[in-house]
Amino acid sequence: MTLLPLFTGLATGLSLIVAIGAQNAFVLRQGIRQEHVRAAVLICMTSDIVLIFAGITGLGALLSIAPWFITVARLGGAVFLVAYAIFAARRAANPQSLTHSVDESGSTLKSVVLTTLALTWLNPHVYLDTVVLLGSIAAAQGPNGRWLFGTGAALGSVLWFSSLGFGARHLRGFFANPVSWRILDGVIALVMLLLAIMLVIPLFG
């Protein structure tokens, strides 16, 4: 059996994951702060793997005949992203040094878990990319090849989120400066707001 579907899945999965988005921005921020990084990375990887193989087993076809689910996800995701953008903007307006923010106002494990889950499962693009798109491409690989394709896509998720979350610690020196946090949180706020707008635009035709 050729391993081409495996590498195709890896390349396709990485091409969809490696982009500026709410999930990646949050994992990057937690990685820089070194706060519950394992939890955030594990949730992102596990969620991706579940959704990828759900698409391979046919959930993508179900979503295509239930467009209301995507509509609900768009509305819920937009509301959450706007709220997160507001919090990020407030942090940007009153930045702190890395040491101060970690020692005195670090995020709790519960808040990190809930935020990661929300950024993952309330994002309709996650379903469109992992379930519908990857599921469709996997189906074209044949009965056996689709599982290799899914394994490759899942491997891409594991590699990306591990690198993003655990590699971000190398930026800690740069983010010891409060101005750096002002820039990062400002960018995060803008990205979240733009993503929220992009989610609701299709609802208005």
Protein Blocks (a to p, Z undefined) as FASTA:
>chain_A
ZZklmmmmmmmmmmmmmccdfklmmmmmmmmnopaklmmmmmmmmmmmmmmmmmmnopmm
mmmmmmmlmmmmmmmmmmmmmmmmmmmmmmmmmccdfklmmmmmcccfklmmmmmmmmmm
mmmklmmmmmmmmmmmmmmnojklmmmmmmmmmmmmmmmmmmmmmmmmmmmmmmmpmklm
mmmmmmmmmmmmmmmmmmmmmmnZZ
